[in-house]
Amino acid sequence: MTRRALPLLLVLLAGCGGAATESAAPSAPSAPSAPSASDAPQVLATGLEAPWGLDFLPDGDALVTERDRARVLRIPAAGGEPVEVLEVAEADPAGEGGLLGLAVSPTYDSDGRVFLYVTAARDNRVVSFSMRDPQAGTTPVLTGIPKGTIHNGGRIAVGPDGNLYVGTGDVGERSLSQDPDSLGGKVLRMTVRGEPVGGSLVFSRGHRNVQGLAFDAQGRLWATEFGQNRFDEVNVLTAGGNYGWPEVEGAGTGGGRFTAPVTTWDTSEASPSGAAVLGDALYVAALRGQRLWQVPLADPGSPTALYEGEYGRLRAAAAAPDGSLWVLTSNRDGRGDPVREDDRVLRLAVR
């Protein structure tokens, strides 16, 4: 399904300066121009260590988490030296766990809160801290999510309903994904206080390892999911939906019991992590695939591969307040081949 096509929907700003795990490996104009060979993303920051989560403050500055150093960093909207905001003491980094996803509160203007997904000593958990006093530390929001050395999920997204949506993984225990009493292998939905919405924390189940969550203008929730040996997935999630793992990997509904993905890739092409909707496309950061996937919302079965092999492993993609797309590399996560500037924060202009 790979399409190694020219990235016709991206115009880049000039620069200012495995299958079973992650190692398994506004609208476009009518006649867009492909970037020339001299075009390159703007490098906003360098020297990060395995950045993972990314979201934006109202002033346009970004917050980024570092998985293994358990730090929250602030990066100016125009780029520059990252400034440490907080080191999360309760984080217990190991394998694919550590300080993972991040989301700025929908009520940030009144409370200054930021949510984090943290692998702690005994569980994965959602916590919050205040940007008004980050050194006061974190406050638990939801605890008891299963943890492991692999498949911890970790992405947090704020929905148009003001609730938090959290992707979790099966932590290598396949049965958890279909277990209604487990928080593993699910997408969870909760209020900003950690309370269930509609009587249950479980929004959808049957997931292997969800690391990308993004809402489109219609309010649909798109999710990226790591496959095992054959197929990675993009799913459009609905409340109560079951997406098949471990009974189905890739296309298939299990005789109508499950919802099929809207697109799939061979695991060598993707290992999809963070995702963002910008304009009429979903952008998916690929780890093993070492590319940025552009998935048309109107035709998700026809994705385009961008920047294949140019920046190594890509961990996160997020839409910035100015309409650009920010992307995190992940070459210092123990599975990449870092260059001197890694890891980097890249800015791409989309039109």
N, C-alpha and C positions, 0 to 999 in steps of 0.2 A: 504494500500500500504506500510505500515511500514515494514521494514526489520530490525529486531534487530540482525544484524549479526556482527561477529568479524571484526574489521577494518583492513582488510588485506593489504590495500594500505598505511597505516600510520605506521611509526616507530617513536616513540616519544623519544625526548631527555630526559634524567634523569633530575629531577627538581633540581634547585639550591637553594634552600631554603625550551486577550479575543478575541473571533472570530471576532467581529466587530471592535475591536481595537487591539493594541498590546497586551493587557492583555488577549484577546480571545485566551486568551493565546498567475619533469621529469617523464616518464612512469614507471609503477611498473615492477619489475623483474618477470620472468616467474613463480617463486615459492617463493612468499614473505612469511615472517614469521609473525605471529600475535604477538603483544607485550605481554610480560608477565605481571602478576598482579602487578609487582613492577614498571613498566614503568609509567611515568607521564609526562605531558607537563612541559616545563621549564617556571617558573613564572618569567617574566621579570620586572614587576612593580606591585605594590599593592596600595590600598588606593585611587584609582580614584573614582570620583563621576559621575556615569552614562556616561561613555565614549561612543562616538557615531561614529565619523569619524576617519579614519586611512589611512595614506599613507606614503610613504618613500622618504627621501631625497637621493641624489646621493651617499652620504657617508655611507648609510645603516641605519642611525638613522631614527626613526619614528616620525611623527607628529600625535597627537591624540587630538580630541576635546572632551570637557565635555559639555554635553547638557545644564545642568541647571546652572552651574557656568560660562558658556560662556568663557571658557579658551581654548587656544591652548597650548598643552604641547609637549615638545621634550623628547623622550626616547632613550637612547643610544642603538646602535645595539646589544650590548652584555647584555643589561638590566641595571637597576639601577634607582636611584631616578629621577622621572620626573622633568623637569625644565620648568617653565612657560615662554612661548614665548610672549603671547599676551592675554589680556582680551578684548573681543569684546564688546565695549560699546553699540552698537546699538541693540544687541540681547535682545529679550523680551521673556524669557523662560516662558512657561505655558503649562500644559498638555504634549502633544507629541512634542511641538515646542521648539525651542531654538537654540543653536549652533549645527548644524547637520553635514552634510557631508563636506569632505575635499579632495582636489586633488592638488598635486604638478604640477606646470605648465610644459608642454612639452618643454618649452623654459627656464626652470629654470636656466640652466647654464649661460644664458646671462642676465636674468632679475630678478632672485631670487623670482619670484612670487609664491604665494600659493592661491588657490581658496577655498572659504568657502560658505556653504549654511546656511543662517541665517534667523530665524524667527524674524522679526523686529516688530515695533509697529503696522504697518498697512499692512504688506505684508511679504511673503517669498521672499528672494532675493539671488542672487549670488554676492559675493564681492571678492576682492582680497587684499592681503597685501604683503609687501616685507620682506623677511627674512633678507635682508640687513639693514632694518630700521623698525622693526615691530612696534615700538612705534609711528610711523607716522600714524598708524591706517589703516583703510580699504578704498577701492575705489569701488564704485558700478560698477558692470559689467552688471547685468540684474535685474531689479526691477519689481514689479507688479504681482508676482506669488501669487495666493490666499493663505491665511493663515487660520488656525483654531486651535482649541484645540486638534483635532485629524487629522490624515491622511495628514500630511504635506510633505510626501515623504522625500527628502533631500539628496539622494546619488548623488555624482558627480563622473564621470569616464572620463578619457582621452582616446579618440579613437585612433586607428592606423593612422587615417587621421589627427591627431593633433587637432581635435575639442573637445569641452566639451559636454558631454552627461549628462543630469540632470533628475533624477526621481522626479516627483511631485505627489501629492495626490489630492483626490476630496474634501478634508477638510470637509467631511460629507455632501456635496451637490452633490448628485449623478449625476445630469444632466450635471455638468461641464465636466465630462470625455468624453462625446460625442460632446460637444460644440466646434466647430472649432475656435471660437474666444476667448476661455479661455485657460490659461496656466495650469489649474488644471487638474489632472488625465491624465497626459501626460508624455512622455519622450521627452525632449527638446534637440535640437542640435544647438550649436552656436560656433562661433570662440572664441578665447581667449579674444577678445574685446567685446563679447556679441552680435555679429552680426548674423543674421539668415544665415543658410547654405541652398542653393537651394531655396531661396525665402521664407522660413518659419522657424520659431523656432520649430514648432511641427514636431518631427520625427515620433512619433507614438501616438495613442490615445486609449481610451477605457480602461484606467487603474484605479484601485481603490486606490492603495497606493503602489508605487514602492519604495522600500528601498534597493534593491540590483541590481548592474549593473556590468557586467564583460565581457571583450572581450576574445575570444579564439584565438589560433594561426591562424585560418582561417579568422579572422576578424569578426566572428559572435558575435552579442551582446546578451548576456543572461541577463534576468531580473527576479527578484523575486517579487511577488505581494501578498499582504494580501487579502484573501477572506473575506466574511462577516460571514455567518453562517455555510458554508459547506466545501468549498475547497479553500486552498491556491494554488498558481501557480508558475511554472517556465515557462517563455516564451522565445522564440528566436525571436528577434525583427528585422523587416525590415522597411526601410523607407516607410512611408505612411500606415503602417499596423494599423489595428483596432482590438483590443483585447477583445472587447465585453462588458466590464462593462458599465452600469449596466444591460444590456440586458441578459448577460450570466455570470454565475459564475462557474468556473471550465471548464470541457470538454464541447465541443459544438461549433458550428460555426454559429448558428443563421441562418441556411439555406444557408450557404456559404458567409454570409456577414462579418464574423469575422474569425480571426485566432485562432485556439485552442492552449492551452498550451501543452508543450511537457511532462510535468508531473504535477501531483497534489497531495496534501496531505489533509487529514482531518485537520481542523483548530486546533484541539487539538494536532496535531503532529508537528506543525511548527510555524506559525506566522513568516514567513521568513524575515530576515532583510538583512544584508550585505552578499555579495557573492564574490568569487574569483575563477578564473580558475588557476589550477596548474597541470601540466602534462596532463593527459587524463581525468580529472574530474573537475566538478564544486563543490565547497564547499560552503554550505549555512548555515549561523548562524541562529539558531531558538530561538525565544524568549519564547513563551508559551510552545513549544515543548521541550525546554531545552536540545538540542542536536545539533550536527554538522552533517548536511546531506552531504553525498558524492554522487554526481550525475554523473554517467559515461557519458561523452560527446557522446559516440557512442551508448549508450542505456539509455537515460535519464529517461525512464519509469521504471527503476529498481534501485532506489536509496538505499543507505545503511545508517542506523542511527548509529552515533558514539557518545560515551561518554554520553549516555542518562542519564540525571539527575545528572551527576557528577560535573558540574560546574555552574549549574543554567541557567539563561537566557543568551543567547549569542547574541551579537548585530552586530559584524562586523567580517569579515574575509578578509585578504589581503595577497597577495603573496609578500614576501620580496625579496630584491635583491640577497640574498644568497641561494634562492631556498626553504626556509622554509615558513611555513604558520603561520601568527600571527592572534590571535583571541582575541576579547574583550568580557568580561562578562558585563552584564547589570542588576545586582541585586540590585543596589541602585537607580533605576529609578522610585521608588514608587510602583512597581508591583512585585518585587522580594523578596527573603528571604535571605538577605546578611549574609555572614560570616565575621569574623574579617578582613580578607585580602581584601575583595571586595572594589571596583571592581578591577579586575586583567587584566593584559596583558599576554597572554599565547603564547608560541612559540612551534610549532610542526614541526618536520622534516618529509618531504614527499619524498618517493623514488619510 
